[in-house]
Structures are given as structure tokens and as C-alpha cells.
Amino acid sequence: MKKKVLILYATYGNGHKVVADNIYNYLSSKKVEAKKIDILDYIFPPTKILSKTFFEKTMFSKIPIIWHCVYKFYNNKVCSLGSRQFCYQLFDKKKLRRQIKDFNPDIIISSHFFASMLASRYIKSGLTKAKLYTIITDFKIHEFWTKSFKEENAIIVSSKQMQKELIEKGIPKNKIKIYGIPVAWQFYEKKDINSLKKKYNISNNKITILFFGGGNNSLSSLPFLKKLIASNLNYQVFFITGNNKRLKIQAEKAVLEAQNQNIQVLGFCDSVDEYMSCSDLVITKPGGLTVSECLALKKPMLLINYSAGQEKDNYKYLVENNYAIKTSNPHKFEKVLKEIFTNPHILKSMQRSLKLKEHQNSLASLIKLILK
């Protein structure tokens, strides 16, 4: 009898959804019956809009100090005690319970701590007998991720340091699996780099940069792009704006005005794995998913525009392990770029560190674990 897998997530930021999509797509390719549920779809619609707007556009983008304070305040056992009750009040709805009961999953995979808290409650109450697997989508443990461990069969983390942190919080070692954040299966495929370079007209005589500029409809990466344009360094850049149409228009305008032939502005791109495979350096915010894609392909990173909270913890982990360099403003960004171009040792040093990092196929490892 085939197992049924339910994937729970919450669309506070795009990363949790993309992780859920990656798992769903991989399971579907293996002919496993799977279902995805965004727990935000079951709350009162105005509440959904208000909470997403407040989190993504206010706390996380415009006034990150608010998110930093919230993140720090709740990152201890005492202050986080009410988090489960808050989660239940906001998300535990009859319609969601009915969906889970009707689907009757054998396995629940969660990519958000609120989804794990809900699944934990449903297991304890007998609504479902599913086994629960949680994927921590950052590089440091926040207290919210520890609230469901008694019902969790496994917790997926990205490093030995995270495993150590969870053990110190009283979570059994045998429940903690160091697989990494599941990125799309394409990032684990072997590729013919020479063929890809011909496909995208990439020169071997220039440093190739993949620049992720989009996110939350913000223009915050634009000053960094303009510094890159003005630097006149020997580069080839693919600037990805995703669904951020405002940024795409402004970026194309800046490139056109400078008559720069070395920067190509791309909107939504479904072949990121190919561009990244050909790149020597990735410029990005330290979001958990993009960082994991870089780690999977062993690509050095130049980090910009980090917000407070988990992104600050992410960049600390990456910089401490020499996988990335942090730049806090456009002026420092320009200075670091010139150092990278004049000193080849900087990129080579990060490449050596990345090669030493153990990184397995997180998708395949996760699926093997849950289906065995």
C-alpha cells in the first residue's frame, strides 16, 4: 500500500513554500501520493492579508529592527511559552482539521514551526496517526522550532552546530538528521558546464556573477547593482529580479543608461540551477533556501541586505565558516568587489572551505528516511 504524504507550510516569506514545492515535486516524480497545504489559507482572509503584509513588508523589509526585537524576545523558553496557544488560536480551524482527516496522511512534513505545532497537536489529540518530520529552514535554532519535538519523528537540520544546539535544548540526538534544507532536485544533477556556458554565451575570461536582487517588491538591491555597474570590473553578471517587476524596470534602465554590455537583467527564471552552476560568485541576501542552493553547488557568496532575525544568524554561520563575505552597505560592497577581483585568493579560499563541507542530496535523504 502506497504511503500518503501531507506537506504543511506557511507563506510567511517565500522560502517555506519553495521547500514544500521541492518536496512535493520530487514525491510526485516518484509516484507518491502527496498533498500540500498552506496553513494561512484556512484563517480569516483579512487576518491573512494583514499578518503577511505586516511580517513581509513592515517587519522584514521596511523596519527590520521590529522583527529583530520580536525574534530575540521570543528566543527563550519563558517568553516562547505562549507561542503554541497563539498558533492554535490563529491557525487551528475546523476546515483545516477536516482536510487533514479526509486525506488521512501516513506522513506529515512541515517546513514552518507553526505547521509543526499544529501537526503536533493533531497527533496528540488522535486526529491523525501520521509520523511528523520537521525541516528547519534556517542555520540557527530558534526556540519556536523546539516546541513539537515529542511528537516529531525527525528534525532536519543543516549543520552539526544546529544538532548540538538542539541536543543542548534536550532533544534526543537520534531524532536530529543533518541533511540540509531540501533544494530542487535540479541542483543535484551533474551538468555539462561547457555546454551551459555556450548556451548562455558565458566567457571563460571573465568572473561570472549571479546576482539575486528581487524579494518583497523591494528596490533595496538597486544601489548595489549601480555600484557594480560603475566599478568597470571584468565581470559578466546575471541579475535576477524574480517577480519584482518594479526592480526589473529600474535595473534595465540603469544598465541601459550605462550602456553596460556585461549585465543581463532577468525576471522570473526557472533555470537558476544552470546559471548558478556556471557562476564563480553569487550575490544574495542570506535567505535559507538560496544559501542552501549555493552550498549544494559549492558557490562562494557575497551577502547583502541581510534583515534582522534569522538572516543575521544565517550570515554569521556562513561568514564564520568562510563560505561567504558580508557587506553592510553599497560603499563597502564596492570595496569588497574590487578586493575579490584583484585578489584571486579570496574566491579560492571560499571554494576550498565549501568543498570541505559535507553536503548530501537533502531531498533524496529525506524521502529515503520517510518512506523506509
C-alpha positions as a LaTeX table, in Angstrom:
\begin{tabular}{lrrr}
\hline
Residue & $x$ (\AA) & $y$ (\AA) & $z$ (\AA) \\
\hline
Met1 & 0.00 & 0.00 & 0.00 \\
Lys2 & 1.38 & 3.40 & $-1.00$ \\
Lys3 & 2.11 & 5.96 & 1.70 \\
Lys4 & 0.30 & 9.29 & 1.69 \\
Val5 & 2.38 & 12.37 & 2.45 \\
Leu6 & 1.00 & 15.71 & 3.62 \\
Ile7 & 3.28 & 18.75 & 3.34 \\
Leu8 & 2.41 & 21.66 & 5.65 \\
Tyr9 & 3.89 & 25.14 & 5.36 \\
Ala10 & 3.13 & 28.81 & 5.96 \\
Thr11 & 3.77 & 31.52 & 3.38 \\
Tyr12 & 5.50 & 34.00 & 5.68 \\
Gly13 & 8.26 & 34.68 & 3.18 \\
Asn14 & 8.71 & 32.55 & 0.08 \\
Gly15 & 11.26 & 30.04 & 1.36 \\
His16 & 8.90 & 27.78 & 3.33 \\
Lys17 & 6.63 & 27.39 & 0.30 \\
Val18 & 9.51 & 26.68 & $-2.10$ \\
Val19 & 10.84 & 23.97 & 0.22 \\
Ala20 & 7.33 & 22.44 & 0.27 \\
Asp21 & 7.19 & 22.68 & $-3.54$ \\
Asn22 & 10.58 & 20.98 & $-3.88$ \\
Ile23 & 9.46 & 18.05 & $-1.73$ \\
Tyr24 & 6.07 & 17.80 & $-3.43$ \\
Asn25 & 7.58 & 17.80 & $-6.94$ \\
Tyr26 & 10.13 & 15.16 & $-6.00$ \\
Leu27 & 7.50 & 12.93 & $-4.38$ \\
Ser28 & 5.25 & 13.30 & $-7.43$ \\
Ser29 & 8.11 & 12.20 & $-9.68$ \\
Lys30 & 8.37 & 9.06 & $-7.53$ \\
Lys31 & 4.62 & 8.40 & $-7.88$ \\
Val32 & 3.99 & 9.04 & $-4.19$ \\
Glu33 & 0.55 & 10.44 & $-3.28$ \\
Ala34 & 1.24 & 13.87 & $-1.79$ \\
Lys35 & $-0.76$ & 16.94 & $-0.84$ \\
Lys36 & 0.40 & 20.49 & 0.02 \\
Ile37 & $-1.39$ & 22.76 & 2.48 \\
Asp38 & $-0.59$ & 26.39 & 3.28 \\
Ile39 & $-2.00$ & 26.82 & 6.79 \\
Leu40 & $-2.60$ & 30.53 & 6.07 \\
Asp41 & $-5.30$ & 29.56 & 3.57 \\
Tyr42 & $-7.57$ & 28.47 & 6.43 \\
Ile43 & $-7.57$ & 31.61 & 8.54 \\
Phe44 & $-9.88$ & 34.63 & 8.19 \\
Pro45 & $-8.82$ & 36.26 & 4.84 \\
Pro46 & $-8.32$ & 39.82 & 6.20 \\
Thr47 & $-6.18$ & 38.35 & 9.00 \\
Lys48 & $-4.08$ & 36.52 & 6.42 \\
Ile49 & $-3.51$ & 39.69 & 4.37 \\
Leu50 & $-2.77$ & 41.79 & 7.45 \\
Ser51 & $-0.34$ & 39.31 & 9.02 \\
Lys52 & 1.55 & 38.68 & 5.77 \\
Thr53 & 1.80 & 42.39 & 4.99 \\
Phe54 & 2.95 & 43.24 & 8.49 \\
Phe55 & 5.56 & 40.48 & 8.53 \\
Glu56 & 6.93 & 40.66 & 4.97 \\
Lys57 & 6.65 & 44.36 & 4.12 \\
Thr58 & 6.90 & 46.06 & 7.50 \\
Met59 & 8.87 & 43.94 & 9.95 \\
Phe60 & 11.09 & 42.13 & 7.48 \\
Ser61 & 11.70 & 44.77 & 4.79 \\
Lys62 & 10.98 & 48.33 & 5.89 \\
Ile63 & 11.57 & 48.25 & 9.65 \\
Pro64 & 13.68 & 45.13 & 10.36 \\
Ile65 & 14.53 & 46.34 & 13.87 \\
Ile66 & 10.94 & 45.38 & 14.85 \\
Trp67 & 11.48 & 41.83 & 13.63 \\
His68 & 14.88 & 41.72 & 15.33 \\
Cys69 & 13.30 & 42.62 & 18.67 \\
Val70 & 10.46 & 40.10 & 18.25 \\
Tyr71 & 12.90 & 37.37 & 17.16 \\
Lys72 & 15.24 & 37.98 & 20.13 \\
Phe73 & 12.46 & 38.39 & 22.70 \\
Tyr74 & 10.81 & 35.04 & 21.92 \\
Asn75 & 14.06 & 33.11 & 21.58 \\
Asn76 & 13.98 & 31.66 & 25.10 \\
Lys77 & 11.83 & 29.09 & 26.91 \\
Val78 & 9.95 & 31.52 & 29.13 \\
Cys79 & 8.94 & 34.13 & 26.53 \\
Ser80 & 8.06 & 31.48 & 23.94 \\
Leu81 & 5.68 & 29.59 & 26.24 \\
Gly82 & 2.60 & 31.20 & 24.69 \\
Ser83 & 3.65 & 30.53 & 21.09 \\
Arg84 & 1.67 & 27.30 & 20.80 \\
Gln85 & $-1.53$ & 28.88 & 22.11 \\
Phe86 & $-1.06$ & 31.77 & 19.69 \\
Cys87 & $-0.56$ & 29.27 & 16.86 \\
Tyr88 & $-3.69$ & 27.29 & 17.81 \\
Gln89 & $-5.84$ & 30.42 & 18.08 \\
Leu90 & $-4.70$ & 31.69 & 14.70 \\
Phe91 & $-4.48$ & 28.52 & 12.59 \\
Asp92 & $-6.40$ & 25.64 & 14.17 \\
Lys93 & $-9.61$ & 25.78 & 12.14 \\
Lys94 & $-12.34$ & 23.18 & 11.54 \\
Lys95 & $-11.84$ & 23.30 & 7.77 \\
Leu96 & $-8.13$ & 22.52 & 8.14 \\
Arg97 & $-8.85$ & 19.66 & 10.55 \\
Arg98 & $-11.36$ & 18.26 & 8.07 \\
Gln99 & $-8.83$ & 18.44 & 5.23 \\
Ile100 & $-6.24$ & 16.54 & 7.24 \\
Lys101 & $-8.72$ & 13.94 & 8.48 \\
Asp102 & $-10.09$ & 13.34 & 4.97 \\
Phe103 & $-6.63$ & 12.99 & 3.44 \\
Asn104 & $-5.56$ & 10.68 & 6.31 \\
Pro105 & $-1.79$ & 11.00 & 5.80 \\
Asp106 & 0.77 & 8.44 & 6.89 \\
Ile107 & 3.44 & 11.13 & 7.00 \\
Ile108 & 3.40 & 14.88 & 7.64 \\
Ile109 & 6.35 & 17.02 & 6.56 \\
Ser110 & 6.50 & 20.56 & 7.92 \\
Ser111 & 8.66 & 23.45 & 6.71 \\
His112 & 7.39 & 26.01 & 9.25 \\
Phe113 & 7.36 & 25.90 & 13.05 \\
Phe114 & 3.66 & 26.87 & 13.26 \\
Ala115 & 2.82 & 23.98 & 10.93 \\
Ser116 & 4.79 & 21.64 & 13.20 \\
Met117 & 2.97 & 22.93 & 16.27 \\
Leu118 & $-0.40$ & 22.26 & 14.59 \\
Ala119 & 0.61 & 18.79 & 13.43 \\
Ser120 & 1.89 & 18.01 & 16.91 \\
Arg121 & $-1.49$ & 18.97 & 18.39 \\
Tyr122 & $-3.39$ & 16.83 & 15.89 \\
Ile123 & $-1.19$ & 13.82 & 16.63 \\
Lys124 & $-1.64$ & 14.21 & 20.39 \\
Ser125 & $-5.41$ & 14.58 & 20.03 \\
Gly126 & $-5.70$ & 11.50 & 17.82 \\
Leu127 & $-6.93$ & 13.40 & 14.75 \\
Thr128 & $-4.11$ & 11.77 & 12.79 \\
Lys129 & $-1.68$ & 8.91 & 13.37 \\
Ala130 & 0.84 & 10.34 & 10.91 \\
Lys131 & 4.56 & 10.48 & 11.59 \\
Leu132 & 5.87 & 14.04 & 11.75 \\
Tyr133 & 9.08 & 15.32 & 10.14 \\
Thr134 & 10.14 & 18.96 & 10.53 \\
Ile135 & 12.60 & 20.81 & 8.30 \\
Ile136 & 14.32 & 23.77 & 9.97 \\
Thr137 & 14.74 & 26.30 & 7.17 \\
Asp138 & 17.49 & 28.41 & 8.79 \\
Phe139 & 21.04 & 27.90 & 10.05 \\
Lys140 & 20.47 & 28.55 & 13.74 \\
Ile141 & 17.90 & 27.17 & 16.15 \\
His142 & 15.14 & 29.47 & 17.38 \\
Glu143 & 13.06 & 28.40 & 20.36 \\
Phe144 & 9.92 & 28.16 & 18.19 \\
Trp145 & 11.43 & 25.15 & 16.37 \\
Thr146 & 11.69 & 23.17 & 19.63 \\
Lys147 & 8.01 & 23.14 & 20.64 \\
Ser148 & 6.95 & 19.92 & 18.89 \\
Phe149 & 9.90 & 17.56 & 19.36 \\
Lys150 & 7.98 & 15.00 & 21.47 \\
Glu151 & 5.69 & 14.23 & 18.52 \\
Glu152 & 8.36 & 14.64 & 15.82 \\
Asn153 & 9.94 & 11.51 & 14.37 \\
Ala154 & 12.83 & 13.50 & 12.96 \\
Ile155 & 14.09 & 17.09 & 12.76 \\
Ile156 & 16.10 & 18.01 & 9.65 \\
Val157 & 18.94 & 20.50 & 10.21 \\
Ser158 & 21.79 & 21.89 & 8.11 \\
Ser159 & 24.87 & 21.59 & 10.33 \\
Lys160 & 26.49 & 19.82 & 13.27 \\
Gln161 & 26.29 & 23.11 & 15.19 \\
Met162 & 22.48 & 23.07 & 14.86 \\
Gln163 & 22.44 & 19.45 & 16.01 \\
Lys164 & 24.50 & 20.45 & 19.05 \\
Glu165 & 22.12 & 23.34 & 19.85 \\
Leu166 & 19.10 & 21.02 & 19.76 \\
Ile167 & 20.79 & 18.43 & 21.97 \\
Glu168 & 21.57 & 21.19 & 24.50 \\
Lys169 & 17.84 & 22.01 & 24.50 \\
Gly170 & 17.06 & 18.42 & 25.50 \\
Ile171 & 16.14 & 16.94 & 22.13 \\
Pro172 & 17.37 & 13.35 & 21.59 \\
Lys173 & 20.27 & 13.05 & 19.15 \\
Asn174 & 18.66 & 10.16 & 17.27 \\
Lys175 & 15.82 & 12.48 & 16.17 \\
Ile176 & 18.17 & 15.00 & 14.53 \\
Lys177 & 19.24 & 14.43 & 10.93 \\
Ile178 & 21.90 & 16.62 & 9.26 \\
Tyr179 & 20.55 & 16.57 & 5.70 \\
Gly180 & 20.32 & 20.29 & 4.91 \\
Ile181 & 17.38 & 22.27 & 3.53 \\
Pro182 & 15.82 & 20.40 & 0.58 \\
Val183 & 16.52 & 22.38 & $-2.58$ \\
Ala184 & 15.14 & 21.46 & $-6.01$ \\
Trp185 & 16.41 & 18.17 & $-7.43$ \\
Gln186 & 17.98 & 20.03 & $-10.39$ \\
Phe187 & 20.69 & 21.35 & $-8.06$ \\
Tyr188 & 21.97 & 17.80 & $-7.53$ \\
Glu189 & 22.11 & 16.88 & $-11.21$ \\
Lys190 & 25.52 & 16.66 & $-12.89$ \\
Lys191 & 25.80 & 19.26 & $-15.62$ \\
Asp192 & 27.98 & 19.86 & $-18.66$ \\
Ile193 & 29.31 & 23.31 & $-17.72$ \\
Asn194 & 30.94 & 23.96 & $-21.09$ \\
Ser195 & 27.64 & 23.32 & $-22.88$ \\
Leu196 & 25.79 & 25.61 & $-20.46$ \\
Lys197 & 28.36 & 28.38 & $-20.98$ \\
Lys198 & 27.81 & 28.14 & $-24.72$ \\
Lys199 & 24.05 & 28.17 & $-24.18$ \\
Tyr200 & 24.18 & 31.40 & $-22.15$ \\
Asn201 & 27.16 & 32.93 & $-24.01$ \\
Ile202 & 29.36 & 33.00 & $-20.90$ \\
Ser203 & 33.04 & 33.87 & $-21.31$ \\
Asn204 & 35.79 & 31.93 & $-19.52$ \\
Asn205 & 37.86 & 35.12 & $-19.34$ \\
Lys206 & 35.53 & 36.99 & $-17.00$ \\
Ile207 & 34.29 & 36.37 & $-13.47$ \\
Thr208 & 30.67 & 35.28 & $-13.77$ \\
Ile209 & 28.32 & 36.61 & $-11.10$ \\
Leu210 & 24.77 & 35.52 & $-10.33$ \\
Phe211 & 23.03 & 38.38 & $-8.51$ \\
Phe212 & 19.68 & 37.74 & $-6.75$ \\
Gly213 & 18.12 & 41.19 & $-6.50$ \\
Gly214 & 14.39 & 40.52 & $-6.07$ \\
Gly215 & 12.33 & 39.98 & $-2.94$ \\
Asn216 & 9.21 & 41.50 & $-1.36$ \\
Asn217 & 8.86 & 44.03 & $-4.21$ \\
Ser218 & 11.80 & 45.96 & $-2.74$ \\
Leu219 & 14.35 & 48.13 & $-4.59$ \\
Ser220 & 16.99 & 47.70 & $-1.87$ \\
Ser221 & 19.40 & 45.79 & $-4.14$ \\
Leu222 & 19.40 & 48.58 & $-6.78$ \\
Pro223 & 22.14 & 50.72 & $-5.13$ \\
Phe224 & 24.38 & 47.65 & $-5.04$ \\
Leu225 & 23.73 & 46.96 & $-8.73$ \\
Lys226 & 24.58 & 50.58 & $-9.58$ \\
Lys227 & 27.89 & 50.26 & $-7.70$ \\
Leu228 & 28.58 & 47.11 & $-9.70$ \\
Ile229 & 27.82 & 48.95 & $-12.96$ \\
Ala230 & 30.09 & 51.87 & $-12.01$ \\
Ser231 & 33.00 & 49.64 & $-10.97$ \\
Asn232 & 34.03 & 48.77 & $-14.57$ \\
Leu233 & 35.43 & 45.43 & $-13.42$ \\
Asn234 & 35.97 & 42.45 & $-15.73$ \\
Tyr235 & 32.74 & 40.62 & $-14.97$ \\
Gln236 & 29.68 & 39.04 & $-16.52$ \\
Val237 & 26.52 & 39.42 & $-14.41$ \\
Phe238 & 23.08 & 37.81 & $-14.45$ \\
Phe239 & 20.79 & 39.98 & $-12.30$ \\
Ile240 & 17.65 & 38.06 & $-11.32$ \\
Thr241 & 14.66 & 40.12 & $-10.18$ \\
Gly242 & 12.15 & 37.26 & $-9.87$ \\
Asn243 & 8.57 & 38.54 & $-9.77$ \\
Asn244 & 9.71 & 42.01 & $-8.70$ \\
Lys245 & 8.56 & 43.96 & $-11.79$ \\
Arg246 & 9.44 & 47.37 & $-10.31$ \\
Leu247 & 13.03 & 46.28 & $-9.75$ \\
Lys248 & 13.31 & 44.78 & $-13.24$ \\
Ile249 & 12.26 & 48.07 & $-14.86$ \\
Gln250 & 14.67 & 50.12 & $-12.72$ \\
Ala251 & 17.56 & 47.67 & $-13.23$ \\
Glu252 & 17.09 & 47.58 & $-17.02$ \\
Lys253 & 17.02 & 51.39 & $-17.04$ \\
Ala254 & 20.28 & 51.62 & $-15.06$ \\
Val255 & 22.05 & 49.10 & $-17.31$ \\
Leu256 & 20.79 & 50.81 & $-20.48$ \\
Glu257 & 21.84 & 54.29 & $-19.33$ \\
Ala258 & 25.33 & 53.00 & $-18.53$ \\
Gln259 & 25.46 & 51.16 & $-21.88$ \\
Asn260 & 26.80 & 48.18 & $-19.97$ \\
Gln261 & 27.05 & 45.08 & $-22.16$ \\
Asn262 & 28.16 & 42.75 & $-19.34$ \\
Ile263 & 24.98 & 42.76 & $-17.22$ \\
Gln264 & 21.88 & 40.85 & $-18.24$ \\
Val265 & 18.68 & 41.55 & $-16.28$ \\
Leu266 & 16.39 & 38.55 & $-15.92$ \\
Gly267 & 12.90 & 38.42 & $-14.42$ \\
Phe268 & 11.43 & 35.17 & $-13.14$ \\
Cys269 & 13.88 & 32.40 & $-14.02$ \\
Asp270 & 13.19 & 28.65 & $-13.93$ \\
Ser271 & 16.79 & 27.67 & $-14.75$ \\
Val272 & 18.55 & 29.18 & $-11.73$ \\
Asp273 & 20.45 & 25.92 & $-11.21$ \\
Glu274 & 22.06 & 26.29 & $-14.66$ \\
Tyr275 & 23.06 & 29.92 & $-14.16$ \\
Met276 & 24.41 & 29.15 & $-10.70$ \\
Ser277 & 26.38 & 26.15 & $-11.98$ \\
Cys278 & 28.23 & 28.47 & $-14.38$ \\
Ser279 & 28.87 & 31.22 & $-11.82$ \\
Asp280 & 32.03 & 31.98 & $-9.86$ \\
Leu281 & 30.26 & 34.11 & $-7.25$ \\
Val282 & 26.67 & 34.55 & $-6.01$ \\
Ile283 & 25.46 & 37.88 & $-4.63$ \\
Thr284 & 22.36 & 37.41 & $-2.46$ \\
Lys285 & 20.54 & 38.07 & 0.78 \\
Pro286 & 21.24 & 35.30 & 3.34 \\
Gly287 & 17.86 & 33.59 & 2.99 \\
Gly288 & 17.94 & 29.94 & 4.00 \\
Leu289 & 16.83 & 28.48 & 0.66 \\
Thr290 & 19.11 & 30.45 & $-1.70$ \\
Val291 & 22.03 & 29.87 & 0.64 \\
Ser292 & 21.31 & 26.12 & 0.58 \\
Glu293 & 21.31 & 26.15 & $-3.22$ \\
Cys294 & 24.74 & 27.83 & $-3.14$ \\
Leu295 & 26.00 & 25.26 & $-0.64$ \\
Ala296 & 24.70 & 22.40 & $-2.80$ \\
Leu297 & 26.68 & 23.73 & $-5.78$ \\
Lys298 & 29.66 & 24.88 & $-3.65$ \\
Lys299 & 29.38 & 28.53 & $-4.73$ \\
Pro300 & 31.05 & 31.39 & $-2.77$ \\
Met301 & 28.66 & 34.11 & $-1.67$ \\
Leu302 & 28.74 & 37.87 & $-1.23$ \\
Leu303 & 25.93 & 38.73 & 1.19 \\
Ile304 & 23.96 & 41.98 & 1.02 \\
Asn305 & 20.80 & 43.45 & 2.54 \\
Tyr306 & 20.51 & 40.99 & 5.39 \\
Ser307 & 17.50 & 41.65 & 7.59 \\
Ala308 & 17.43 & 41.06 & 11.32 \\
Gly309 & 16.45 & 37.81 & 13.00 \\
Gln310 & 17.20 & 34.55 & 11.22 \\
Glu311 & 19.00 & 36.21 & 8.28 \\
Lys312 & 21.51 & 37.71 & 10.69 \\
Asp313 & 22.12 & 34.26 & 12.19 \\
Asn314 & 22.43 & 32.80 & 8.69 \\
Tyr315 & 25.11 & 35.25 & 7.58 \\
Lys316 & 27.08 & 34.69 & 10.80 \\
Tyr317 & 27.14 & 30.95 & 10.15 \\
Leu318 & 28.25 & 31.46 & 6.53 \\
Val319 & 30.94 & 34.04 & 7.29 \\
Glu320 & 32.34 & 32.10 & 10.27 \\
Asn321 & 32.76 & 29.03 & 8.04 \\
Asn322 & 34.32 & 31.06 & 5.20 \\
Tyr323 & 31.52 & 30.26 & 2.76 \\
Ala324 & 30.66 & 33.93 & 2.28 \\
Ile325 & 31.67 & 37.56 & 2.77 \\
Lys326 & 29.26 & 40.09 & 4.30 \\
Thr327 & 28.78 & 43.64 & 3.02 \\
Ser328 & 26.62 & 46.02 & 5.03 \\
Asn329 & 26.22 & 48.88 & 2.55 \\
Pro330 & 26.84 & 49.76 & $-1.13$ \\
His331 & 30.12 & 51.55 & $-0.36$ \\
Lys332 & 31.59 & 48.53 & 1.41 \\
Phe333 & 30.14 & 46.30 & $-1.31$ \\
Glu334 & 32.14 & 48.15 & $-3.97$ \\
Lys335 & 35.31 & 47.90 & $-1.89$ \\
Val336 & 34.90 & 44.14 & $-1.30$ \\
Leu337 & 34.15 & 43.54 & $-5.00$ \\
Lys338 & 37.41 & 45.23 & $-6.01$ \\
Glu339 & 39.30 & 43.14 & $-3.46$ \\
Ile340 & 37.79 & 39.95 & $-4.91$ \\
Phe341 & 38.78 & 40.94 & $-8.43$ \\
Thr342 & 42.33 & 41.97 & $-7.52$ \\
Asn343 & 43.00 & 39.05 & $-5.17$ \\
Pro344 & 42.07 & 35.62 & $-6.63$ \\
His345 & 42.94 & 34.01 & $-3.29$ \\
Ile346 & 39.67 & 35.28 & $-1.75$ \\
Leu347 & 37.42 & 33.24 & $-4.05$ \\
Lys348 & 39.76 & 30.24 & $-3.96$ \\
Ser349 & 39.76 & 30.26 & $-0.17$ \\
Met350 & 35.95 & 30.17 & $-0.02$ \\
Gln351 & 35.86 & 27.45 & $-2.69$ \\
Arg352 & 38.21 & 25.30 & $-0.59$ \\
Ser353 & 36.05 & 25.77 & 2.51 \\
Leu354 & 32.90 & 24.86 & 0.57 \\
Lys355 & 34.48 & 21.70 & $-0.82$ \\
Leu356 & 35.27 & 20.57 & 2.73 \\
Lys357 & 31.63 & 20.96 & 3.80 \\
Glu358 & 29.70 & 17.72 & 3.75 \\
His359 & 26.52 & 18.28 & 1.75 \\
Gln360 & 24.39 & 15.39 & 0.66 \\
Asn361 & 21.31 & 15.28 & $-1.52$ \\
Ser362 & 18.90 & 16.54 & 1.12 \\
Leu363 & 15.80 & 15.74 & $-0.94$ \\
Ala364 & 16.79 & 12.13 & $-1.59$ \\
Ser365 & 17.92 & 11.65 & 2.02 \\
Leu366 & 14.64 & 13.00 & 3.38 \\
Ile367 & 12.47 & 10.87 & 1.10 \\
Lys368 & 14.51 & 7.77 & 1.86 \\
Leu369 & 14.05 & 8.43 & 5.59 \\
Ile370 & 10.27 & 8.92 & 5.49 \\
Leu371 & 9.49 & 6.11 & 3.07 \\
Lys372 & 11.71 & 3.38 & 4.51 \\
\hline
\end{tabular}
